[in-house]
């Protein structure tokens, strides 16, 4: 049975927490507003879609070609989640960082060099999708759903702009601790 709650929790923690995409979306909302800032997010959606499909192809080849590699993929996925939890606990203030240019092409191309997106895609696909789905159309649909989830969370960050940034700055340690604990839970669930 597909672990829907665990899958959605991991997606929430991974896609909604600060990272290159969410911070750029937040700054676009602050600097340009929602309507003018949406182009960056649309570029991210296109780039995320392509990267998730590439992560799916890479993970599927490894998963099918090397059945003994599957437990290792689970360990690597859990280790990556624990690494994200550690990074979340030790995250520094992001005020004043340059968000970049912020157009469609920037959002698109950034996905191909964003290690968080690539590692996250491989981790989710290896640990949640491949063990439960076999049909290529279902796998592709689920991989694309990851891109749309990330896009939706990016829109939230875009819309919140400066208000969310101020809140997280004031409550950064507790918010990071909660996110880190949720990531540890997700890693534990993958291994058990």
N, C-alpha and C positions, 0 to 999 in steps of 0.2 A: 504494500500500500504506500502511495506517495505521501511523504511527510509534509503536507501542505503548510501547517503552522510553522514548522522549523524553517522551511524554504522561504516563506514570506518574512519571517523574523530576520533571517540572515540577509535577505534582500533589503529590508528596511534599514538595518544597521549599516550595511555596506554602502548602499546608494544614498542614504539620507545624511550620513555623517560627513563632516568636512573633508574635502579632497580637492584636487585640481578643478574638477568640473563644478562642484557645488560652490566653491569659493569664487570662481570666475562668474558663475550665474549670480551670486550674491552681489558682487561688485557691479555687474551690468545693471541689476535692479537699482542699485544705489546711484549709479552714474547716469544711466540712460532711461530708466523707467521700464515698465513691463513691455510695452508695445515695441519700443525700439531695441530692447535687449533680447527679444525673443529669437532673433536671427542667430545669435550664438547658440542657443539651446537647440534650434532646428539643425544646425550644423553638427552639434554633439549627437543628436538622435541619428543622423545619417552615418556618422563615424562609428557610433556605438553599435549600430545594426551590423555594419561590415565587420567590426572587430569581434562581436559575439558569434557571428557565423564562422569566422576564421578560428576562433577558440573552439567552437563546436567541432569543426573538421579536425583540428589538431588533437583534441581530446578523444574523439571517436576513433581515430587511427590508432592512437596509443592504447585505448581501452580494448579495442577488438584484436589488435595484433599481439598484444602482450598481456594475456589474462593475469599473469603473475604481477603485472605492474599496477593492477587495480588497488590492492591494499596500500601500495606505496603512494598512489595518487590520493587516497583517503588521508594518509599521514601527512603528505605535503599540504593538502587542503586544510587540514586541522592546524598544522603548524603555521600556515599563512594567516588563519583566523586569529591564532594566539599572537602572532606578530602584529596584526592590526590592533588587537586589544592593547598590547604594550604601547604601540604608537599613539593610540587614543588616550591612554593614561598619561603619557608624557608629551602631549601636544602643547605647543607654545601658542601664545596669542598671535592671531593672524592680522591684527589691525595694521594698516599702512602698507600691506603688500600690494605690489602692482598686479592687477588682474589680467594684463595683456590687452591686445587690440579689441577683441570681442565681436568679430563678425562671423558670418556663416562658415567661411573657409577656415578660420582659426578653430572654431568648434569642431569641424570635421577632422582636420588634420591632427589636432591635439590628441584624439583618441588613439592614434597609431603609435604615439610615443608616451602614453600615459600608463606607467607600470601598474598602477592600482586597477585600472580597467582590465588590462590583459590578465593579470594574476587573478583578479576577482572572477572574470569570465571562465577561466580554466577551472578554478576552484568550484564554482557553482555548478558548472556543467558536469565535471567529473564526479562530484559528490552527491548531487541531487538529480540531475537529469538522466545521465547515462545508465544508472542502475534501475531506472523506472520506465524509461521510454526506449523503444527500439525502432519505431517507424520514422524514417527520415523527415516526412512532413511534420510529425509531432515534435521531433527534436528541433527542427528549424523554427517552428512556431514558438516553442518554449524559449529558444535562444533569443528570438526577436522580442519576446515578452520582457526579457531582461533589459533590452535597450529601451523599451517603452516605460518600464518601471523607473529606470535611471532618469529618463526624460521627465517623467512626472515629478520626481523628487527635485530635479533641477528647476522645474517651473515653480515649485514651492519656494526654493531658495531665491529665485529671481523675484518673485512677488514679495517676499518678506524684506528683501533689501536691508536697509540699515537697521530696521527694528529687530530683526533676528540677530544681526551681528552684535548689537548692544546687549541683548539678553544673554547670548552665549559668552560674551566678554565678561559679564558680571557673574555668571554661573558656570564658568568654563570647567572648573575642576569637578563639580558634581555631575554635570552633563557628560563629561568624558568618562567618568567612573561608571556611570550607568551603561553607556555604550560599550565600554570594555567588558563589563560583566556579561552583557548580552552576547558579545562575540565569544567569550570563554564558554558560555552555555552552548552556542552553536558548534564549537569545536568538539566539546564533550559529546554532543548528540551524534556527530559524524562518526566518532570512534566507538560508540556503543550501539 
